[in-house]
Amino acid sequence: MRFRTYKNTDLKVSEVGFGLWTISTGWWGNFTEGEAIALMHKAFDLGITLFDAADTYGNGLSEELIAKAFPKQRDEITIATKVGYDFVHHGEARGRGQREIPQDFSPEAIERATDAALKRLKTDHVDLLQLHNIRMEQVYNDALWKTLEKLKASGKVRYYGIALGPAIGWLYEGANCIRERDITSIQHIYNMLEQHPGHALHDAATEAGKDTMFLAGCSTESRRSTNCDFLRLPSALSAKPRCFGCSRTSAWLQHCRIFTMRNNSLSSRKRQDVRR
């Protein structure tokens, strides 16, 4: 296994990571706890150290799985999770599928959500905390970003970023957040079938001169000819495909990469100001 370091951090992660969305939500078939943990153990045995969860995945289940899978390996793994959806009050209303539930990005809610995530993870810190599908209001909410800095200063969060998509896109939110905020990473969908708004977000980072890390759902076939550093991040489905009728399409959609935006651009195309 090869490793990369998130730009401007000391977060060293495996080039391949493990996303818990697929094994904790039931949206692509149900996994028993034993099956889920076995997949995570297999990933760890193969050298994977980055595990990406969210508090809303399975209403806390994804974080609980990390704690159960790695009770004695905390210093050997990197934990990324997400906060922002109010699943405590609305989690059962969503039902099966990817329908959104109400969000709460108030400083108090973010602090409560972070503390709750730490409790489920059975750890005293999250390596990467991501705001889950923010809107423009949150991009310009100084109180929210001060809260993240407060959590970082307290040691509960080492670094923070944002996670966007998949269904809506969040082009303007992502691009403006790159420009206006000092974030460690952006997670977004990027694959053979969904390359927008990924291209535009990459261009925004280039134009802003930001060394931004992107955690992007993409495939080997969809790689563009760039000077970026890539980390591949296949999902749990690669070990147990259940959701796609075509194995070729499944292969496309089961892979992700993390790549670093450098000062040299992914595209020389000029873009208009995306602030709205």
C-alpha positions in Angstrom: 0.0 0.0 0.0 1.2 3.5 -0.8 0.4 6.5 1.3 -0.2 10.2 0.7 -0.4 13.2 3.0 -3.2 15.7 2.9 -1.8 19.1 1.8 -0.8 21.4 4.6 -1.5 18.8 7.3 0.2 15.8 9.0 -2.7 13.5 7.9 -1.0 10.6 6.2 -3.5 8.2 4.7 -3.5 5.1 2.5 -4.0 5.7 -1.3 -7.0 3.4 -1.0 -9.7 4.2 1.6 -13.0 2.7 2.7 -16.3 4.5 2.6 -19.0 3.2 5.0 -22.0 4.7 3.1 -22.7 1.4 1.4 -22.6 -0.9 4.4 -24.5 1.2 6.9 -27.5 2.8 5.1 -29.3 -0.2 3.5 -29.7 1.7 0.3 -27.8 -0.9 -1.7 -28.8 -4.0 0.2 -28.4 -5.0 3.8 -25.2 -6.0 5.4 -25.1 -7.8 8.8 -22.8 -6.3 11.4 -20.5 -9.3 10.9 -20.3 -8.8 7.2 -19.6 -5.1 7.5 -16.9 -5.6 10.1 -15.3 -8.4 8.0 -15.1 -6.1 5.0 -13.5 -3.4 7.1 -11.0 -5.9 8.6 -10.1 -7.1 5.1 -9.5 -3.6 4.0 -7.3 -2.9 7.0 -5.3 -6.1 6.4 -4.7 -4.9 2.8 -3.2 -1.7 4.2 -6.2 0.7 4.1 -6.1 3.2 6.9 -8.7 5.8 5.8 -12.3 5.2 6.9 -15.0 7.7 5.9 -18.3 7.8 7.7 -21.1 10.2 8.5 -23.3 10.6 11.6 -26.4 10.3 9.4 -25.4 7.0 7.7 -27.6 4.5 9.3 -28.4 7.1 12.0 -25.0 6.7 13.6 -24.4 3.1 12.6 -21.4 3.9 10.3 -19.5 5.4 13.2 -20.4 2.6 15.6 -19.1 0.1 13.1 -15.7 1.8 13.1 -15.5 1.6 16.9 -16.5 -2.1 16.8 -14.1 -3.0 14.0 -11.1 -1.2 15.4 -11.3 -1.1 19.2 -7.5 -1.3 19.6 -6.2 0.3 16.4 -7.2 3.9 16.8 -3.6 5.1 16.3 -3.4 3.0 13.1 -6.4 4.4 11.2 -7.6 7.8 10.0 -11.3 8.6 10.8 -13.3 11.0 8.6 -16.9 11.7 9.4 -19.6 14.2 8.6 -22.1 16.3 10.5 -25.0 18.6 9.6 -28.2 16.5 9.1 -30.6 16.4 12.1 -31.1 12.6 12.1 -31.8 12.7 15.8 -35.2 14.3 15.2 -35.8 13.3 11.6 -33.8 10.2 10.9 -36.8 7.8 10.9 -38.8 10.0 8.5 -36.5 9.6 5.6 -37.3 5.9 4.9 -35.4 4.0 2.3 -33.6 6.0 -0.3 -31.5 9.1 -0.5 -34.1 11.7 0.3 -32.8 14.6 2.4 -33.8 15.3 5.9 -33.7 18.7 7.7 -30.2 20.1 8.6 -29.0 22.0 11.5 -25.7 23.8 11.2 -26.1 26.1 14.2 -22.9 26.2 16.4 -24.7 24.4 19.2 -25.9 21.6 16.9 -22.4 21.1 15.4 -20.8 20.9 18.8 -23.5 18.4 20.0 -23.2 16.4 16.8 -19.4 16.2 17.1 -19.6 15.1 20.8 -22.1 12.5 19.8 -19.9 11.2 17.0 -16.9 10.9 19.3 -19.1 8.9 21.7 -20.2 6.5 19.0 -16.6 6.3 17.6 -15.3 5.7 21.2 -12.5 8.1 20.6 -11.4 11.6 21.8 -10.8 13.1 18.4 -11.9 13.0 14.7 -9.1 13.3 12.2 -11.3 14.9 9.5 -14.7 16.5 10.3 -16.7 17.4 7.2 -19.8 19.6 6.9 -22.4 17.5 5.1 -24.0 19.2 2.1 -23.8 22.8 3.2 -25.8 25.5 1.5 -24.6 29.1 0.6 -25.9 30.3 3.9 -23.4 28.1 5.7 -20.5 29.2 3.4 -20.9 32.7 4.7 -21.9 31.9 8.3 -18.8 33.1 10.3 -20.2 31.6 13.5 -20.2 28.1 12.0 -16.6 28.3 10.9 -15.5 29.8 14.3 -17.2 26.7 15.8 -15.0 24.5 13.7 -11.9 26.4 14.8 -13.1 26.0 18.4 -13.4 22.2 18.0 -10.0 22.1 16.4 -8.4 24.1 19.2 -10.0 21.8 21.7 -8.4 18.7 20.1 -11.8 17.1 19.3 -11.2 17.7 15.6 -7.8 17.7 13.9 -8.9 19.1 10.5 -12.1 20.0 8.8 -13.6 20.2 5.3 -16.9 19.8 3.4 -18.7 16.9 1.7 -21.1 17.6 -1.2 -23.5 15.7 -3.2 -24.4 13.4 -4.9 -27.9 14.2 -6.1 -27.9 18.0 -6.1 -24.4 19.0 -7.0 -23.6 22.1 -4.9 -21.5 23.8 -7.5 -21.7 27.3 -6.1 -21.5 26.3 -2.5 -18.4 24.2 -3.2 -16.6 26.8 -5.4 -17.3 29.6 -3.0 -16.2 27.6 0.0 -12.9 26.9 -1.7 -12.4 30.6 -2.3 -13.7 31.9 1.0 -12.7 29.3 3.7 -9.5 27.6 4.7 -10.6 24.0 4.4 -8.5 20.9 4.3 -10.7 18.9 1.9 -13.7 18.7 -0.3 -15.5 15.4 -0.9 -17.7 15.2 -4.1 -18.9 12.7 -6.7 -16.7 12.2 -9.8 -17.0 9.3 -12.1 -17.7 8.3 -15.7 -21.3 9.2 -15.3 -21.1 12.2 -13.0 -18.3 14.7 -13.9 -20.3 17.8 -13.1 -19.8 19.8 -10.9 -16.4 18.1 -10.3 -14.6 19.8 -13.1 -15.8 23.2 -12.1 -14.8 22.7 -8.5 -11.3 21.6 -9.6 -11.0 24.8 -11.7 -12.2 26.9 -8.8 -9.4 25.5 -6.6 -6.9 26.2 -9.3 -8.1 29.8 -9.8 -8.0 30.4 -6.1 -4.5 29.1 -5.8 -5.6 26.6 -3.2 -3.9 23.3 -2.4 -7.2 21.5 -1.8 -7.5 17.8 -1.3 -10.5 16.2 -3.2 -12.1 13.0 -2.1 -13.9 12.1 -5.3 -16.0 9.1 -6.3 -14.4 8.2 -9.7 -13.0 5.3 -11.7 -9.8 4.4 -13.3 -11.4 4.9 -16.7 -12.5 8.4 -15.9 -9.1 9.8 -14.9 -8.3 13.0 -16.7 -4.8 13.9 -17.9 -3.6 16.1 -15.1 -0.7 16.9 -12.9 -2.7 16.1 -9.7 -1.9 13.5 -7.1 -4.5 10.8 -6.9 -5.6 8.4 -4.2 -8.0 5.6 -5.1 -10.8 4.9 -2.7 -13.0 1.9 -3.6 -16.2 1.5 -1.7 -17.3 -1.6 0.2 -19.3 -2.7 -2.8 -16.2 -3.9 -4.6 -16.2 -6.8 -2.3 -19.9 -7.5 -2.4 -21.7 -5.8 -5.4 -25.4 -5.7 -4.9 -26.8 -2.6 -6.5 -25.9 -2.3 -10.2 -27.2 -4.5 -13.0 -24.1 -4.1 -15.1 -20.8 -5.2 -13.6 -18.9 -2.8 -15.9 -21.0 0.1 -14.5 -20.5 -1.2 -11.1 -16.8 -1.1 -11.5 -17.0 2.5 -12.7 -19.0 3.6 -9.7 -17.3 1.6 -7.0 -14.0 3.5 -7.1 -12.9 6.8 -5.7 -9.8 8.8 -5.6 -8.4 11.6 -3.4 -6.4 14.0 -5.5 -4.6 17.2 -4.7 -5.1 20.5 -6.5 -1.8 22.1 -7.2 -1.1 25.5 -8.6 -0.9 24.1 -12.0 -4.5 23.9 -13.4 -6.6 21.0 -14.3 -8.0 23.2 -17.1 -6.9 26.4 -18.6 -10.5 27.4 -19.3 -11.5 30.7 -17.6 -14.6 30.6 -15.5 -16.9 33.4 -14.5 -17.4 34.4 -10.9 -19.6 31.7 -9.4 -20.7 33.6 -6.3 -24.5 34.1 -6.3 
